[in-house]
Amino acid sequence: MKPKSIDIALLENALATIEKVLAHADSELQGIPYHGPTANVPLEALGGDPLNEEQRFRTSAAQSAINICLSSAAALVDVSQALMGKPADRSRQDLEREWQALITHTKIASRSAYRAALIMAAQKNVLAAQGLAADEAENFPVLTH
């Protein structure tokens, strides 16, 4: 696929939109950090400072999964932009190094998405996973996997 300027512009818009949604979701999060059954999975999957990233995982599994999925999507859009870009005047070693970095970023993004799936799969009660009150959640059916 030969990249077109329209494709690159669309990817830039997609990335900006994902970042806006992430910023909005972060501004609405409240409560203490969520430490669910996948808390032992490394946070490097989201990049950045692990302490700041951990603060994003709040009171519900759903909020955690939302942030992880959006971060993963942003990373994959970023990789796609890089793949569509034309190699400038760079050495073969630089191009190979950049290619390996893109592979690493793609792996990290996929691990992030998998982490979100683990968080979601570990939930036994959908309402509780979404941070609803215990009295609301106890009347909701238990999930089975």
Secondary structure as UniProt FT lines:
FT   HELIX           5..28
FT   TURN            37..40
FT   HELIX           43..46
FT   HELIX           50..54
FT   TURN            55..56
FT   HELIX           61..84
FT   HELIX           92..121
FT   HELIX           126..129
FT   TURN            130..131
FT   HELIX           134..137
FT   TURN            138..139
//
